[in-house]
């Protein structure tokens, strides 16, 4: 009977509007929850096979989902490890319980924002127990090649293992003026020395000494200096020998003309750098490329070191960590150097709204979401990683209250259908009396 189908349709209407009310309740309750993605209910009609001359009500069914693709407003915070995603993509996280269990199982979960702080073991964890994950960097700050279609290379980010670190010296530059008169015939041939401190791979301090000795010709001017580089870490052993020749032409007088290795070491015309074998490993010493007067010069003036620079630093204590737009976790040390220790990739799937929702604003990949891919932040469809930021809830209170009124009216209308059908059935019952 069509009257029975009307009763069933009314009951279905009550059920789906109850589900709609549940999503509205969740949305309003989480209007102040950072990273909350609003839930919604989508109604679709059910159509029964119809007999000629009659109509049977099929009713309605509901599909609930979360609008994960929508993004809330980003707000600034004072915590460097408060993180949000500026655009598409999700942060990889796992539960701190799985990290502490040491069974090797680290289930991948996703979230769009989190306030991460080091726990007692140094892991960056939210108050709800989500541990941030990333790819660990090598000692020189480079990120090894990692699989992009799985979480196999991801590790929980821990900062206390980087509590102490040193930055070895790999590059330095020497800027100085060498007196032109010293390379003339009859000059005294007095050597000039420049000492530069450098740091080895353990943070210990050593000294490289660059000794410039003028080449004295029998007549005229040679414009040539013999450069010898020694290393205190190798008991003063010679690690580089070069002839530095300066230009004497009108256009380029005083600039570097050429550098010729005469023993140990090599020279690059392109970079203008010498490469010498120090105790810690190769060190590049920039002296200037041909035609350059930015570093070494030979002018008619006194010997004057004008600019000595180098990288590297002694052992430092971790002062803090920050996360940049590219997802790199940068450790800052109290001796003034920084070091890249992790990279946080952004996870993307074809259908973000198809992710399975978990507690604490976390999600997992599902068959409806599609397979994951790990992007460098800013590459492909993904946005940037924003430190000092949190993402607000996507709930719009005004829109939810409007939906609440509509849902209440729809629920009342379906209840009225049931009441009317009941009265009609009562009339049918009364016919036999």
Beta strands, then each sheet from edge to edge (+ up, - down):
strand 1: 39-45
strand 2: 60-66
strand 3: 74-76
strand 4: 82-86
strand 5: 90-95
strand 6: 109-111
strand 7: 113-115
strand 8: 117-118
strand 9: 124-125
strand 10: 130-136
strand 11: 155-156
strand 12: 164-167
strand 13: 171-179
strand 14: 192-199
strand 15: 205-214
strand 16: 224-231
strand 17: 237-246
strand 18: 256-261
strand 19: 266-268
strand 20: 273-278
strand 21: 281-286
strand 22: 296-299
strand 23: 304-310
strand 24: 313-323
strand 25: 328-333
strand 26: 338-343
strand 27: 346-349
strand 28: 356-357
strand 29: 363-364
strand 30: 372-375
strand 31: 384-387
strand 32: 389-391
sheet 1: 1+ 2-
sheet 2: 3+ 32-
sheet 3: 7+ 4- 31+
sheet 4: 6+ 5- 10+ 11-
sheet 5: 6+ 5- 27+ 30-
sheet 6: 6+ 5- 10+ 26- 25+ 24- 12+
sheet 7: 8+ 9-
sheet 8: 19+ 20- 21+ 13+ 22+
sheet 9: 19+ 20- 21+ 13+ 23-
sheet 10: 14+ 15- 16+ 17- 18+
sheet 11: 28+ 29-
end
